[in-house]
Amino acid sequence: MRTNIAVRRTLIAALILSGYGLAVPAAYATPTLSVAVASQRADADQVALLKRSVAEWNQWRTDNPSVKPDLTEADLAGANLLGANLSAADLTDATLTDTNLTEANLSESKLKGVKATGALLFSANLDNADAQSANLEGADLSSAKARHTVFASANLMRAKLHDADLAEADLTGANLDGADLSCINHPQCTSTPAG
């Protein structure tokens, strides 16, 4: 019984101290007690629906407007997601390598750490998305809307940004080596998808 009381006191003290941002003294540390934090994974049913049919996915989004899709760490490499409604979706650390996202709606989505090398995002809507530390090397974002989008520390090497709207986008620390930045924010440019 005394051991349980001592453990409770130790946990309470540690929680109080850590709640105030203070270090927990070694005397209160309990190496035998630890909390495992599970990594977040995508909702398997949502991933399956998206892979099966963009039309069904978009209808599901229309029928469930308050749902914010959880596609965290989803492997969507090479998928054809042409015109998919992925607005406000959590795609953190997802794999979108060589994925067709032409005309997809990714507005307000979480794209942190996404792996999207070679992805086709022609005319996609990325307005207000968070693509911090995303790997978009060689991706085609021609004619994409990316207003107020965070690309901080993103890899945009050799990305095609021709005729993209990057108004007020955050490109702090982004790697733009070899990127096509022609006609950005220029109303008279026209683009065609890479072929």
ROMARNU-155881 format. One record per residue (C-alpha): residue in one letter; x, y, z. Coordinates in steps of 0.05 Angstrom, whole numbers, plus 5000, padded with zeros to 4 digits. Each point is the difference from the previous one (the first is absolute). Last residue first. Example, Ala and Ser with C-alpha at 12.3 -4.5 7.8 and 13.67 -1.06 7.14 Angstrom:
REM ROMARNU-155881
S527349795143 A497349315013 
REM end
This chain:
REM ROMARNU-155881
G507353033591 A500150595047 P493150315007 T498550624958 S501050705024 T497650704983 C503050665021 Q496250654997 P498450075074 H507249965025 N500649765072 I505949574981 C501450064925 S506549615003 L502349695066 D502449344971 A503949705058 G507449844990 D501850135072 L493750225038 N501849725068 A495250315050 G503150365060 T494350495006 L495249894941 D493850265036 A494550134948 E497350714999 A497849944928 L502849354972 D495449954939 A503449514953 D501250204927 H506049544995 L501649685067 K503449394972 A504249685054 R507449894984 M501650055075 L493850185040 N502349695066 A496050335055 S503450385058 A494050475004 F494949844946 V494250315038 T494250174955 H497050705004 R498049944926 A501949354968 K495749974938 A503249534950 S501050234928 S506149554994 L501349615065 D503849444965 A504249625051 G507449914987 E501750035073 L493750115041 N502849755066 A495950345054 S503750345058 Q494150475012 A494349864952 D494650335042 A494250164954 N496750704998 D498549944925 L502549354971 N495149974942 A502749564944 S500650284929 F505549494984 L501949625064 L503649424966 A504649665050 G507249884980 T502349995072 A494150055047 K502649775068 V495950385051 G503850285059 K494450475019 L494349974949 K494450215046 S494250234957 E496950695000 S498849964925 L502049334969 N494650014946 A502549574943 E500450304930 T505549524981 L502049585060 N503249434961 T504749655048 D507349894979 T502149975073 L494150175045 T502649675064 A496650295062 D504250325055 T494250455022 L494249914952 D494850295047 A494250204955 A497250715004 S498249984926 L501649334968 N494550034948 A502949584943 G500150304931 L505049504971 L502049535057 N503449484955 A504549635049 G507549924986 A501950035073 L493950055046 D503449715061 A496550325059 E504550285055 T494250425027 L493949954955 D495150235052 P494250334964 K496850605034 V492749825008 S495250605005 P497749964928 N497849275003 D495349904940 T504250444955 R506449665023 W496849324987 Q498150244931 N507250214987 W502549325023 E495049634956 A502250414940 V507449915019 S499049254999 R503649405031 K506350355026 L495950535037 L495449485030 A505849565023 V503650605032 Q493650215036 D498849295026 A507349955024 D499750645040 A507250234996 R504949875054 Q502150395062 S506249755035 A498649705067 V502850365061 A502249525053 V499650275071 S505449805048 L500549765071 T506149605021 P504650594992 T496250405053 A503050695006 Y498150375062 A506950005031 A502950174931 P496550675003 V494650104947 A501750594955 L495150565000 G495250164942 Y494450165048 G496349364982 S506649625008 L500350205074 I492849815014 L500549354962 A506549805034 A497150165069 I493749604986 L504049414973 T504649995060 R494150065048 R496449434965 V506349565002 A500950145074 I492749845015 N500549354960 T506449805036 R496950145068 M494349524983 
REM end
